[in-house]
């Protein structure tokens, strides 16, 4: 698995995964599955966008600003 943190990629308008300052994945698509570190445990989720164009992680409290959330794919 590739591990890093979520970061917003302004060149494509999507959240991707960064390791240090290098892109591991330049942009996740709606419905794409990933794992995030939540309360010390890796949790399966997927990224989606709501009707107001806010990104969120399904089944988690994370919505809107997803910067710096530990993630792996």
PDB file of N, H, CA, C and O in Angstrom:
ATOM      1  N   UNK A   1       0.842  -1.183   0.000  1.00  0.00           N
ATOM      2  CA  UNK A   1       0.000   0.000   0.000  1.00  0.00           C
ATOM      3  C   UNK A   1       0.887   1.245   0.000  1.00  0.00           C
ATOM      4  O   UNK A   1       1.994   1.249   0.538  1.00  0.00           O
ATOM      5  N   UNK A   2       0.362   2.293  -0.620  1.00  0.00           N
ATOM      6  H   UNK A   2      -0.537   2.289  -1.058  1.00  0.00           H
ATOM      7  CA  UNK A   2       1.047   3.587  -0.621  1.00  0.00           C
ATOM      8  C   UNK A   2       0.379   4.474   0.417  1.00  0.00           C
ATOM      9  O   UNK A   2      -0.846   4.584   0.453  1.00  0.00           O
ATOM     10  N   UNK A   3       1.191   5.112   1.267  1.00  0.00           N
ATOM     11  H   UNK A   3       2.187   5.023   1.238  1.00  0.00           H
ATOM     12  CA  UNK A   3       0.662   5.867   2.398  1.00  0.00           C
ATOM     13  C   UNK A   3       1.168   7.300   2.393  1.00  0.00           C
ATOM     14  O   UNK A   3       2.315   7.568   2.037  1.00  0.00           O
ATOM     15  N   UNK A   4       0.287   8.225   2.797  1.00  0.00           N
ATOM     16  H   UNK A   4      -0.645   8.007   3.086  1.00  0.00           H
ATOM     17  CA  UNK A   4       0.651   9.636   2.884  1.00  0.00           C
ATOM     18  C   UNK A   4      -0.457  10.412   3.571  1.00  0.00           C
ATOM     19  O   UNK A   4      -1.077   9.932   4.520  1.00  0.00           O
ATOM     20  N   UNK A   5      -0.694  11.620   3.077  1.00  0.00           N
ATOM     21  H   UNK A   5      -0.190  12.010   2.306  1.00  0.00           H
ATOM     22  CA  UNK A   5      -1.755  12.464   3.630  1.00  0.00           C
ATOM     23  C   UNK A   5      -2.560  13.049   2.490  1.00  0.00           C
ATOM     24  O   UNK A   5      -2.048  13.222   1.384  1.00  0.00           O
ATOM     25  N   UNK A   6      -3.821  13.356   2.758  1.00  0.00           N
ATOM     26  H   UNK A   6      -4.236  13.216   3.656  1.00  0.00           H
ATOM     27  CA  UNK A   6      -4.652  13.977   1.734  1.00  0.00           C
ATOM     28  C   UNK A   6      -4.241  15.424   1.546  1.00  0.00           C
ATOM     29  O   UNK A   6      -3.902  16.119   2.504  1.00  0.00           O
ATOM     30  N   UNK A   7      -4.275  15.862   0.316  1.00  0.00           N
ATOM     31  H   UNK A   7      -4.550  15.298  -0.462  1.00  0.00           H
ATOM     32  CA  UNK A   7      -3.976  17.247  -0.026  1.00  0.00           C
ATOM     33  C   UNK A   7      -4.792  17.646  -1.242  1.00  0.00           C
ATOM     34  O   UNK A   7      -5.051  16.825  -2.121  1.00  0.00           O
ATOM     35  N   UNK A   8      -5.197  18.911  -1.289  1.00  0.00           N
ATOM     36  H   UNK A   8      -4.986  19.578  -0.575  1.00  0.00           H
ATOM     37  CA  UNK A   8      -5.998  19.389  -2.417  1.00  0.00           C
ATOM     38  C   UNK A   8      -5.077  19.761  -3.567  1.00  0.00           C
ATOM     39  O   UNK A   8      -4.136  20.535  -3.390  1.00  0.00           O
ATOM     40  N   UNK A   9      -5.347  19.211  -4.742  1.00  0.00           N
ATOM     41  H   UNK A   9      -6.112  18.582  -4.885  1.00  0.00           H
ATOM     42  CA  UNK A   9      -4.573  19.498  -5.946  1.00  0.00           C
ATOM     43  C   UNK A   9      -5.348  20.529  -6.760  1.00  0.00           C
ATOM     44  O   UNK A   9      -6.320  20.190  -7.436  1.00  0.00           O
ATOM     45  N   UNK A  10      -4.921  21.777  -6.696  1.00  0.00           N
ATOM     46  H   UNK A  10      -4.132  22.052  -6.147  1.00  0.00           H
ATOM     47  CA  UNK A  10      -5.638  22.860  -7.369  1.00  0.00           C
ATOM     48  C   UNK A  10      -5.565  22.755  -8.895  1.00  0.00           C
ATOM     49  O   UNK A  10      -6.385  23.355  -9.590  1.00  0.00           O
ATOM     50  N   UNK A  11      -4.606  22.009  -9.421  1.00  0.00           N
ATOM     51  H   UNK A  11      -3.940  21.522  -8.857  1.00  0.00           H
ATOM     52  CA  UNK A  11      -4.505  21.900 -10.879  1.00  0.00           C
ATOM     53  C   UNK A  11      -5.613  21.024 -11.473  1.00  0.00           C
ATOM     54  O   UNK A  11      -5.955  21.185 -12.644  1.00  0.00           O
ATOM     55  N   UNK A  12      -6.187  20.093 -10.679  1.00  0.00           N
ATOM     56  H   UNK A  12      -5.909  19.963  -9.727  1.00  0.00           H
ATOM     57  CA  UNK A  12      -7.275  19.272 -11.205  1.00  0.00           C
ATOM     58  C   UNK A  12      -8.544  19.336 -10.344  1.00  0.00           C
ATOM     59  O   UNK A  12      -9.545  18.702 -10.678  1.00  0.00           O
ATOM     60  N   UNK A  13      -8.516  20.093  -9.242  1.00  0.00           N
ATOM     61  H   UNK A  13      -7.703  20.609  -8.971  1.00  0.00           H
ATOM     62  CA  UNK A  13      -9.704  20.270  -8.410  1.00  0.00           C
ATOM     63  C   UNK A  13     -10.086  19.046  -7.599  1.00  0.00           C
ATOM     64  O   UNK A  13     -11.247  18.890  -7.220  1.00  0.00           O
ATOM     65  N   UNK A  14      -9.118  18.174  -7.329  1.00  0.00           N
ATOM     66  H   UNK A  14      -8.175  18.301  -7.638  1.00  0.00           H
ATOM     67  CA  UNK A  14      -9.389  16.940  -6.596  1.00  0.00           C
ATOM     68  C   UNK A  14      -8.433  16.800  -5.417  1.00  0.00           C
ATOM     69  O   UNK A  14      -7.369  17.418  -5.381  1.00  0.00           O
ATOM     70  N   UNK A  15      -8.838  15.974  -4.453  1.00  0.00           N
ATOM     71  H   UNK A  15      -9.702  15.473  -4.483  1.00  0.00           H
ATOM     72  CA  UNK A  15      -7.922  15.603  -3.382  1.00  0.00           C
ATOM     73  C   UNK A  15      -7.074  14.434  -3.860  1.00  0.00           C
ATOM     74  O   UNK A  15      -7.572  13.490  -4.473  1.00  0.00           O
ATOM     75  N   UNK A  16      -5.793  14.520  -3.567  1.00  0.00           N
ATOM     76  H   UNK A  16      -5.389  15.287  -3.068  1.00  0.00           H
ATOM     77  CA  UNK A  16      -4.866  13.444  -3.875  1.00  0.00           C
ATOM     78  C   UNK A  16      -4.134  13.054  -2.606  1.00  0.00           C
ATOM     79  O   UNK A  16      -4.464  13.520  -1.515  1.00  0.00           O
ATOM     80  N   UNK A  17      -3.136  12.192  -2.759  1.00  0.00           N
ATOM     81  H   UNK A  17      -2.868  11.813  -3.645  1.00  0.00           H
ATOM     82  CA  UNK A  17      -2.352  11.746  -1.615  1.00  0.00           C
ATOM     83  C   UNK A  17      -0.901  12.165  -1.820  1.00  0.00           C
ATOM     84  O   UNK A  17      -0.293  11.909  -2.860  1.00  0.00           O
ATOM     85  N   UNK A  18      -0.372  12.819  -0.788  1.00  0.00           N
ATOM     86  H   UNK A  18      -0.866  13.026   0.056  1.00  0.00           H
ATOM     87  CA  UNK A  18       1.003  13.306  -0.797  1.00  0.00           C
ATOM     88  C   UNK A  18       1.857  12.531   0.188  1.00  0.00           C
ATOM     89  O   UNK A  18       1.395  12.160   1.267  1.00  0.00           O
ATOM     90  N   UNK A  19       3.108  12.288  -0.187  1.00  0.00           N
ATOM     91  H   UNK A  19       3.483  12.589  -1.064  1.00  0.00           H
ATOM     92  CA  UNK A  19       4.120  11.777   0.736  1.00  0.00           C
ATOM     93  C   UNK A  19       5.193  12.855   0.752  1.00  0.00           C
ATOM     94  O   UNK A  19       5.827  13.126  -0.268  1.00  0.00           O
ATOM     95  N   UNK A  20       5.396  13.472   1.919  1.00  0.00           N
ATOM     96  H   UNK A  20       4.882  13.252   2.748  1.00  0.00           H
ATOM     97  CA  UNK A  20       6.193  14.690   2.023  1.00  0.00           C
ATOM     98  C   UNK A  20       5.504  15.713   1.128  1.00  0.00           C
ATOM     99  O   UNK A  20       4.344  16.047   1.372  1.00  0.00           O
ATOM    100  N   UNK A  21       6.171  16.213   0.116  1.00  0.00           N
ATOM    101  H   UNK A  21       7.113  15.942  -0.082  1.00  0.00           H
ATOM    102  CA  UNK A  21       5.531  17.157  -0.805  1.00  0.00           C
ATOM    103  C   UNK A  21       5.410  16.588  -2.218  1.00  0.00           C
ATOM    104  O   UNK A  21       5.245  17.340  -3.179  1.00  0.00           O
ATOM    105  N   UNK A  22       5.490  15.274  -2.342  1.00  0.00           N
ATOM    106  H   UNK A  22       5.623  14.664  -1.561  1.00  0.00           H
ATOM    107  CA  UNK A  22       5.395  14.622  -3.650  1.00  0.00           C
ATOM    108  C   UNK A  22       4.079  13.864  -3.757  1.00  0.00           C
ATOM    109  O   UNK A  22       3.659  13.191  -2.816  1.00  0.00           O
ATOM    110  N   UNK A  23       3.434  13.981  -4.918  1.00  0.00           N
ATOM    111  H   UNK A  23       3.776  14.527  -5.682  1.00  0.00           H
ATOM    112  CA  UNK A  23       2.165  13.294  -5.136  1.00  0.00           C
ATOM    113  C   UNK A  23       2.377  11.801  -5.298  1.00  0.00           C
ATOM    114  O   UNK A  23       3.174  11.370  -6.131  1.00  0.00           O
ATOM    115  N   UNK A  24       1.664  11.007  -4.504  1.00  0.00           N
ATOM    116  H   UNK A  24       1.016  11.356  -3.827  1.00  0.00           H
ATOM    117  CA  UNK A  24       1.565   9.556  -4.699  1.00  0.00           C
ATOM    118  C   UNK A  24       0.427   9.299  -5.678  1.00  0.00           C
ATOM    119  O   UNK A  24       0.530   8.449  -6.563  1.00  0.00           O
ATOM    120  N   UNK A  25      -0.652  10.041  -5.508  1.00  0.00           N
ATOM    121  H   UNK A  25      -0.736  10.731  -4.790  1.00  0.00           H
ATOM    122  CA  UNK A  25      -1.823   9.996  -6.389  1.00  0.00           C
ATOM    123  C   UNK A  25      -2.268  11.438  -6.567  1.00  0.00           C
ATOM    124  O   UNK A  25      -2.585  12.108  -5.584  1.00  0.00           O
ATOM    125  N   UNK A  26      -2.297  11.926  -7.797  1.00  0.00           N
ATOM    126  H   UNK A  26      -2.039  11.381  -8.595  1.00  0.00           H
ATOM    127  CA  UNK A  26      -2.574  13.346  -8.045  1.00  0.00           C
ATOM    128  C   UNK A  26      -4.038  13.722  -7.906  1.00  0.00           C
ATOM    129  O   UNK A  26      -4.354  14.909  -7.818  1.00  0.00           O
ATOM    130  N   UNK A  27      -4.943  12.750  -7.883  1.00  0.00           N
ATOM    131  H   UNK A  27      -4.686  11.786  -7.955  1.00  0.00           H
ATOM    132  CA  UNK A  27      -6.356  13.097  -7.743  1.00  0.00           C
ATOM    133  C   UNK A  27      -7.258  11.891  -7.643  1.00  0.00           C
ATOM    134  O   UNK A  27      -7.338  11.080  -8.566  1.00  0.00           O
ATOM    135  N   UNK A  28      -7.940  11.778  -6.512  1.00  0.00           N
ATOM    136  H   UNK A  28      -7.874  12.437  -5.762  1.00  0.00           H
ATOM    137  CA  UNK A  28      -8.903  10.692  -6.307  1.00  0.00           C
ATOM    138  C   UNK A  28     -10.226  11.057  -6.978  1.00  0.00           C
ATOM    139  O   UNK A  28     -10.620  12.223  -6.988  1.00  0.00           O
ATOM    140  N   UNK A  29     -10.898  10.077  -7.528  1.00  0.00           N
ATOM    141  H   UNK A  29     -10.578   9.129  -7.520  1.00  0.00           H
ATOM    142  CA  UNK A  29     -12.185  10.278  -8.194  1.00  0.00           C
ATOM    143  C   UNK A  29     -13.327   9.864  -7.276  1.00  0.00           C
ATOM    144  O   UNK A  29     -13.141   9.032  -6.389  1.00  0.00           O
ATOM    145  N   UNK A  30     -14.497  10.437  -7.482  1.00  0.00           N
ATOM    146  H   UNK A  30     -14.648  11.113  -8.203  1.00  0.00           H
ATOM    147  CA  UNK A  30     -15.677  10.064  -6.695  1.00  0.00           C
ATOM    148  C   UNK A  30     -15.858   8.550  -6.727  1.00  0.00           C
ATOM    149  O   UNK A  30     -15.772   7.921  -7.782  1.00  0.00           O
ATOM    150  N   UNK A  31     -16.109   7.980  -5.554  1.00  0.00           N
ATOM    151  H   UNK A  31     -16.179   8.491  -4.697  1.00  0.00           H
ATOM    152  CA  UNK A  31     -16.313   6.540  -5.440  1.00  0.00           C
ATOM    153  C   UNK A  31     -15.043   5.750  -5.236  1.00  0.00           C
ATOM    154  O   UNK A  31     -15.095   4.544  -4.995  1.00  0.00           O
ATOM    155  N   UNK A  32     -13.889   6.414  -5.329  1.00  0.00           N
ATOM    156  H   UNK A  32     -13.846   7.394  -5.525  1.00  0.00           H
ATOM    157  CA  UNK A  32     -12.624   5.700  -5.167  1.00  0.00           C
ATOM    158  C   UNK A  32     -12.404   5.329  -3.699  1.00  0.00           C
ATOM    159  O   UNK A  32     -12.581   6.156  -2.805  1.00  0.00           O
ATOM    160  N   UNK A  33     -12.019   4.084  -3.467  1.00  0.00           N
ATOM    161  H   UNK A  33     -11.875   3.411  -4.193  1.00  0.00           H
ATOM    162  CA  UNK A  33     -11.818   3.578  -2.103  1.00  0.00           C
ATOM    163  C   UNK A  33     -10.413   3.880  -1.609  1.00  0.00           C
ATOM    164  O   UNK A  33      -9.454   3.918  -2.380  1.00  0.00           O
ATOM    165  N   UNK A  34     -10.319   4.095  -0.292  1.00  0.00           N
ATOM    166  H   UNK A  34     -11.098   4.064   0.333  1.00  0.00           H
ATOM    167  CA  UNK A  34      -9.057   4.327   0.372  1.00  0.00           C
ATOM    168  C   UNK A  34      -9.227   3.990   1.836  1.00  0.00           C
ATOM    169  O   UNK A  34     -10.334   3.695   2.287  1.00  0.00           O
ATOM    170  N   UNK A  35      -8.145   4.032   2.576  1.00  0.00           N
ATOM    171  H   UNK A  35      -7.246   4.272   2.210  1.00  0.00           H
ATOM    172  CA  UNK A  35      -8.202   3.863   4.022  1.00  0.00           C
ATOM    173  C   UNK A  35      -7.664   5.140   4.650  1.00  0.00           C
ATOM    174  O   UNK A  35      -6.738   5.760   4.127  1.00  0.00           O
ATOM    175  N   UNK A  36      -8.257   5.527   5.784  1.00  0.00           N
ATOM    176  H   UNK A  36      -9.009   5.023   6.209  1.00  0.00           H
ATOM    177  CA  UNK A  36      -7.767   6.685   6.515  1.00  0.00           C
ATOM    178  C   UNK A  36      -7.490   6.267   7.955  1.00  0.00           C
ATOM    179  O   UNK A  36      -8.093   5.329   8.476  1.00  0.00           O
ATOM    180  N   UNK A  37      -6.571   6.981   8.579  1.00  0.00           N
ATOM    181  H   UNK A  37      -6.082   7.744   8.156  1.00  0.00           H
ATOM    182  CA  UNK A  37      -6.243   6.721   9.970  1.00  0.00           C
ATOM    183  C   UNK A  37      -7.175   7.556  10.833  1.00  0.00           C
ATOM    184  O   UNK A  37      -7.121   8.786  10.809  1.00  0.00           O
ATOM    185  N   UNK A  38      -8.035   6.878  11.599  1.00  0.00           N
ATOM    186  H   UNK A  38      -8.079   5.879  11.618  1.00  0.00           H
ATOM    187  CA  UNK A  38      -9.020   7.550  12.436  1.00  0.00           C
ATOM    188  C   UNK A  38      -8.984   6.910  13.820  1.00  0.00           C
ATOM    189  O   UNK A  38      -9.223   5.712  13.968  1.00  0.00           O
ATOM    190  N   UNK A  39      -8.685   7.717  14.825  1.00  0.00           N
ATOM    191  H   UNK A  39      -8.491   8.690  14.705  1.00  0.00           H
ATOM    192  CA  UNK A  39      -8.578   7.228  16.210  1.00  0.00           C
ATOM    193  C   UNK A  39      -7.581   6.080  16.330  1.00  0.00           C
ATOM    194  O   UNK A  39      -7.806   5.125  17.073  1.00  0.00           O
ATOM    195  N   UNK A  40      -6.474   6.183  15.590  1.00  0.00           N
ATOM    196  H   UNK A  40      -6.291   6.959  14.986  1.00  0.00           H
ATOM    197  CA  UNK A  40      -5.409   5.189  15.679  1.00  0.00           C
ATOM    198  C   UNK A  40      -5.649   3.899  14.924  1.00  0.00           C
ATOM    199  O   UNK A  40      -4.855   2.965  15.034  1.00  0.00           O
ATOM    200  N   UNK A  41      -6.746   3.826  14.145  1.00  0.00           N
ATOM    201  H   UNK A  41      -7.391   4.585  14.056  1.00  0.00           H
ATOM    202  CA  UNK A  41      -7.074   2.619  13.380  1.00  0.00           C
ATOM    203  C   UNK A  41      -7.293   2.977  11.918  1.00  0.00           C
ATOM    204  O   UNK A  41      -7.811   4.049  11.604  1.00  0.00           O
ATOM    205  N   UNK A  42      -6.900   2.081  11.032  1.00  0.00           N
ATOM    206  H   UNK A  42      -6.480   1.210  11.287  1.00  0.00           H
ATOM    207  CA  UNK A  42      -7.160   2.272   9.607  1.00  0.00           C
ATOM    208  C   UNK A  42      -8.603   1.888   9.307  1.00  0.00           C
ATOM    209  O   UNK A  42      -9.049   0.793   9.649  1.00  0.00           O
ATOM    210  N   UNK A  43      -9.329   2.803   8.664  1.00  0.00           N
ATOM    211  H   UNK A  43      -8.966   3.693   8.386  1.00  0.00           H
ATOM    212  CA  UNK A  43     -10.751   2.646   8.380  1.00  0.00           C
ATOM    213  C   UNK A  43     -10.971   2.710   6.868  1.00  0.00           C
ATOM    214  O   UNK A  43     -10.467   3.611   6.198  1.00  0.00           O
ATOM    215  N   UNK A  44     -11.729   1.745   6.337  1.00  0.00           N
ATOM    216  H   UNK A  44     -12.139   1.013   6.882  1.00  0.00           H
ATOM    217  CA  UNK A  44     -12.097   1.747   4.914  1.00  0.00           C
ATOM    218  C   UNK A  44     -13.138   2.830   4.666  1.00  0.00           C
ATOM    219  O   UNK A  44     -14.090   2.977   5.433  1.00  0.00           O
ATOM    220  N   UNK A  45     -12.951   3.590   3.587  1.00  0.00           N
ATOM    221  H   UNK A  45     -12.178   3.471   2.964  1.00  0.00           H
ATOM    222  CA  UNK A  45     -13.908   4.627   3.203  1.00  0.00           C
ATOM    223  C   UNK A  45     -13.809   4.833   1.701  1.00  0.00           C
ATOM    224  O   UNK A  45     -13.049   4.149   1.015  1.00  0.00           O
ATOM    225  N   UNK A  46     -14.580   5.775   1.203  1.00  0.00           N
ATOM    226  H   UNK A  46     -15.198   6.331   1.760  1.00  0.00           H
ATOM    227  CA  UNK A  46     -14.449   6.197  -0.191  1.00  0.00           C
ATOM    228  C   UNK A  46     -14.712   7.696  -0.241  1.00  0.00           C
ATOM    229  O   UNK A  46     -15.426   8.239   0.601  1.00  0.00           O
ATOM    230  N   UNK A  47     -14.141   8.344  -1.218  1.00  0.00           N
ATOM    231  H   UNK A  47     -13.561   7.903  -1.903  1.00  0.00           H
ATOM    232  CA  UNK A  47     -14.301   9.785  -1.350  1.00  0.00           C
ATOM    233  C   UNK A  47     -15.481  10.082  -2.269  1.00  0.00           C
ATOM    234  O   UNK A  47     -15.654   9.430  -3.298  1.00  0.00           O
ATOM    235  N   UNK A  48     -16.286  11.061  -1.894  1.00  0.00           N
ATOM    236  H   UNK A  48     -16.145  11.591  -1.058  1.00  0.00           H
ATOM    237  CA  UNK A  48     -17.455  11.465  -2.681  1.00  0.00           C
ATOM    238  C   UNK A  48     -17.576  12.984  -2.645  1.00  0.00           C
ATOM    239  O   UNK A  48     -16.907  13.653  -1.857  1.00  0.00           O
ATOM    240  N   UNK A  49     -18.436  13.519  -3.506  1.00  0.00           N
ATOM    241  H   UNK A  49     -18.980  12.976  -4.146  1.00  0.00           H
ATOM    242  CA  UNK A  49     -18.725  14.957  -3.533  1.00  0.00           C
ATOM    243  C   UNK A  49     -20.237  15.125  -3.456  1.00  0.00           C
ATOM    244  O   UNK A  49     -20.981  14.458  -4.175  1.00  0.00           O
ATOM    245  N   UNK A  50     -20.695  16.035  -2.564  1.00  0.00           N
ATOM    246  H   UNK A  50     -20.090  16.577  -1.979  1.00  0.00           H
ATOM    247  CA  UNK A  50     -22.136  16.252  -2.427  1.00  0.00           C
ATOM    248  C   UNK A  50     -22.635  17.271  -3.450  1.00  0.00           C
ATOM    249  O   UNK A  50     -21.853  17.791  -4.246  1.00  0.00           O
ATOM    250  N   UNK A  51     -23.925  17.550  -3.427  1.00  0.00           N
ATOM    251  H   UNK A  51     -24.560  17.128  -2.780  1.00  0.00           H
ATOM    252  CA  UNK A  51     -24.541  18.462  -4.405  1.00  0.00           C
ATOM    253  C   UNK A  51     -23.992  19.881  -4.304  1.00  0.00           C
ATOM    254  O   UNK A  51     -24.012  20.624  -5.285  1.00  0.00           O
ATOM    255  N   UNK A  52     -23.500  20.264  -3.117  1.00  0.00           N
ATOM    256  H   UNK A  52     -23.484  19.660  -2.320  1.00  0.00           H
ATOM    257  CA  UNK A  52     -22.909  21.599  -2.927  1.00  0.00           C
ATOM    258  C   UNK A  52     -21.421  21.613  -3.292  1.00  0.00           C
ATOM    259  O   UNK A  52     -20.728  22.601  -3.049  1.00  0.00           O
ATOM    260  N   UNK A  53     -20.935  20.515  -3.876  1.00  0.00           N
ATOM    261  H   UNK A  53     -21.498  19.712  -4.073  1.00  0.00           H
ATOM    262  CA  UNK A  53     -19.552  20.368  -4.322  1.00  0.00           C
ATOM    263  C   UNK A  53     -18.541  20.338  -3.174  1.00  0.00           C
ATOM    264  O   UNK A  53     -17.414  20.812  -3.315  1.00  0.00           O
ATOM    265  N   UNK A  54     -18.958  19.775  -2.037  1.00  0.00           N
ATOM    266  H   UNK A  54     -19.873  19.389  -1.922  1.00  0.00           H
ATOM    267  CA  UNK A  54     -18.062  19.554  -0.907  1.00  0.00           C
ATOM    268  C   UNK A  54     -17.598  18.107  -0.922  1.00  0.00           C
ATOM    269  O   UNK A  54     -18.414  17.191  -1.029  1.00  0.00           O
ATOM    270  N   UNK A  55     -16.287  17.896  -0.815  1.00  0.00           N
ATOM    271  H   UNK A  55     -15.624  18.640  -0.729  1.00  0.00           H
ATOM    272  CA  UNK A  55     -15.745  16.553  -0.730  1.00  0.00           C
ATOM    273  C   UNK A  55     -16.010  15.991   0.661  1.00  0.00           C
ATOM    274  O   UNK A  55     -15.985  16.730   1.645  1.00  0.00           O
ATOM    275  N   UNK A  56     -16.262  14.691   0.744  1.00  0.00           N
ATOM    276  H   UNK A  56     -16.281  14.091  -0.056  1.00  0.00           H
ATOM    277  CA  UNK A  56     -16.421  14.049   2.049  1.00  0.00           C
ATOM    278  C   UNK A  56     -15.978  12.593   1.963  1.00  0.00           C
ATOM    279  O   UNK A  56     -15.877  12.020   0.878  1.00  0.00           O
ATOM    280  N   UNK A  57     -15.715  12.003   3.142  1.00  0.00           N
ATOM    281  H   UNK A  57     -15.797  12.469   4.023  1.00  0.00           H
ATOM    282  CA  UNK A  57     -15.314  10.607   3.244  1.00  0.00           C
ATOM    283  C   UNK A  57     -16.460   9.830   3.856  1.00  0.00           C
ATOM    284  O   UNK A  57     -16.835  10.075   5.003  1.00  0.00           O
ATOM    285  N   UNK A  58     -17.017   8.899   3.110  1.00  0.00           N
ATOM    286  H   UNK A  58     -16.713   8.700   2.178  1.00  0.00           H
ATOM    287  CA  UNK A  58     -18.206   8.130   3.497  1.00  0.00           C
ATOM    288  C   UNK A  58     -17.953   7.361   4.794  1.00  0.00           C
ATOM    289  O   UNK A  58     -16.924   6.705   4.955  1.00  0.00           O
ATOM    290  N   UNK A  59     -18.926   7.456   5.721  1.00  0.00           N
ATOM    291  H   UNK A  59     -19.763   7.988   5.590  1.00  0.00           H
ATOM    292  CA  UNK A  59     -18.862   6.729   6.974  1.00  0.00           C
ATOM    293  C   UNK A  59     -17.924   7.326   8.010  1.00  0.00           C
ATOM    294  O   UNK A  59     -17.612   6.687   9.015  1.00  0.00           O
ATOM    295  N   UNK A  60     -17.473   8.554   7.764  1.00  0.00           N
ATOM    296  H   UNK A  60     -17.726   9.072   6.947  1.00  0.00           H
ATOM    297  CA  UNK A  60     -16.591   9.252   8.703  1.00  0.00           C
ATOM    298  C   UNK A  60     -17.175  10.641   8.958  1.00  0.00           C
ATOM    299  O   UNK A  60     -18.087  11.061   8.246  1.00  0.00           O
ATOM    300  N   UNK A  61     -16.666  11.356   9.957  1.00  0.00           N
ATOM    301  H   UNK A  61     -15.925  11.014  10.535  1.00  0.00           H
ATOM    302  CA  UNK A  61     -17.136  12.724  10.196  1.00  0.00           C
ATOM    303  C   UNK A  61     -16.458  13.753   9.289  1.00  0.00           C
ATOM    304  O   UNK A  61     -16.745  14.945   9.400  1.00  0.00           O
ATOM    305  N   UNK A  62     -15.563  13.317   8.394  1.00  0.00           N
ATOM    306  H   UNK A  62     -15.329  12.349   8.304  1.00  0.00           H
ATOM    307  CA  UNK A  62     -14.783  14.247   7.578  1.00  0.00           C
ATOM    308  C   UNK A  62     -15.546  14.730   6.353  1.00  0.00           C
ATOM    309  O   UNK A  62     -16.010  13.937   5.533  1.00  0.00           O
ATOM    310  N   UNK A  63     -15.665  16.068   6.249  1.00  0.00           N
ATOM    311  H   UNK A  63     -15.288  16.711   6.915  1.00  0.00           H
ATOM    312  CA  UNK A  63     -16.398  16.713   5.156  1.00  0.00           C
ATOM    313  C   UNK A  63     -15.788  18.087   4.919  1.00  0.00           C
ATOM    314  O   UNK A  63     -15.392  18.770   5.864  1.00  0.00           O
ATOM    315  N   UNK A  64     -15.713  18.490   3.653  1.00  0.00           N
ATOM    316  H   UNK A  64     -16.034  17.936   2.885  1.00  0.00           H
ATOM    317  CA  UNK A  64     -15.185  19.824   3.331  1.00  0.00           C
ATOM    318  C   UNK A  64     -13.672  19.813   3.240  1.00  0.00           C
ATOM    319  O   UNK A  64     -13.114  19.313   2.263  1.00  0.00           O
ATOM    320  N   UNK A  65     -12.999  20.358   4.246  1.00  0.00           N
ATOM    321  H   UNK A  65     -13.453  20.764   5.039  1.00  0.00           H
ATOM    322  CA  UNK A  65     -11.530  20.427   4.255  1.00  0.00           C
ATOM    323  C   UNK A  65     -10.956  19.092   4.706  1.00  0.00           C
ATOM    324  O   UNK A  65     -11.047  18.738   5.882  1.00  0.00           O
ATOM    325  N   UNK A  66     -10.368  18.357   3.782  1.00  0.00           N
ATOM    326  H   UNK A  66     -10.294  18.644   2.827  1.00  0.00           H
ATOM    327  CA  UNK A  66      -9.820  17.038   4.080  1.00  0.00           C
ATOM    328  C   UNK A  66      -8.295  17.052   4.166  1.00  0.00           C
ATOM    329  O   UNK A  66      -7.673  15.994   4.261  1.00  0.00           O
ATOM    330  N   UNK A  67      -7.691  18.237   4.134  1.00  0.00           N
ATOM    331  H   UNK A  67      -8.197  19.096   4.057  1.00  0.00           H
ATOM    332  CA  UNK A  67      -6.228  18.361   4.168  1.00  0.00           C
ATOM    333  C   UNK A  67      -5.648  17.675   5.390  1.00  0.00           C
ATOM    334  O   UNK A  67      -6.206  17.741   6.485  1.00  0.00           O
ATOM    335  N   UNK A  68      -4.522  17.019   5.185  1.00  0.00           N
ATOM    336  H   UNK A  68      -4.068  16.966   4.295  1.00  0.00           H
ATOM    337  CA  UNK A  68      -3.680  16.426   6.222  1.00  0.00           C
ATOM    338  C   UNK A  68      -4.219  15.150   6.868  1.00  0.00           C
ATOM    339  O   UNK A  68      -3.604  14.645   7.807  1.00  0.00           O
ATOM    340  N   UNK A  69      -5.344  14.616   6.400  1.00  0.00           N
ATOM    341  H   UNK A  69      -5.843  15.027   5.637  1.00  0.00           H
ATOM    342  CA  UNK A  69      -5.821  13.338   6.929  1.00  0.00           C
ATOM    343  C   UNK A  69      -4.897  12.240   6.408  1.00  0.00           C
ATOM    344  O   UNK A  69      -4.653  12.142   5.205  1.00  0.00           O
ATOM    345  N   UNK A  70      -4.384  11.414   7.323  1.00  0.00           N
ATOM    346  H   UNK A  70      -4.582  11.493   8.300  1.00  0.00           H
ATOM    347  CA  UNK A  70      -3.517  10.305   6.931  1.00  0.00           C
ATOM    348  C   UNK A  70      -4.330   9.318   6.112  1.00  0.00           C
ATOM    349  O   UNK A  70      -5.434   8.936   6.501  1.00  0.00           O
ATOM    350  N   UNK A  71      -3.776   8.904   4.966  1.00  0.00           N
ATOM    351  H   UNK A  71      -2.879   9.214   4.649  1.00  0.00           H
ATOM    352  CA  UNK A  71      -4.514   8.027   4.052  1.00  0.00           C
ATOM    353  C   UNK A  71      -3.573   7.042   3.380  1.00  0.00           C
ATOM    354  O   UNK A  71      -2.364   7.260   3.299  1.00  0.00           O
ATOM    355  N   UNK A  72      -4.154   5.964   2.906  1.00  0.00           N
ATOM    356  H   UNK A  72      -5.137   5.787   2.972  1.00  0.00           H
ATOM    357  CA  UNK A  72      -3.388   4.997   2.105  1.00  0.00           C
ATOM    358  C   UNK A  72      -4.290   4.335   1.081  1.00  0.00           C
ATOM    359  O   UNK A  72      -5.494   4.175   1.277  1.00  0.00           O
ATOM    360  N   UNK A  73      -3.649   3.954  -0.034  1.00  0.00           N
ATOM    361  H   UNK A  73      -2.670   4.085  -0.194  1.00  0.00           H
ATOM    362  CA  UNK A  73      -4.371   3.279  -1.123  1.00  0.00           C
ATOM    363  C   UNK A  73      -3.567   2.051  -1.534  1.00  0.00           C
ATOM    364  O   UNK A  73      -3.976   1.320  -2.436  1.00  0.00           O
TER     365      UNK A  73
END
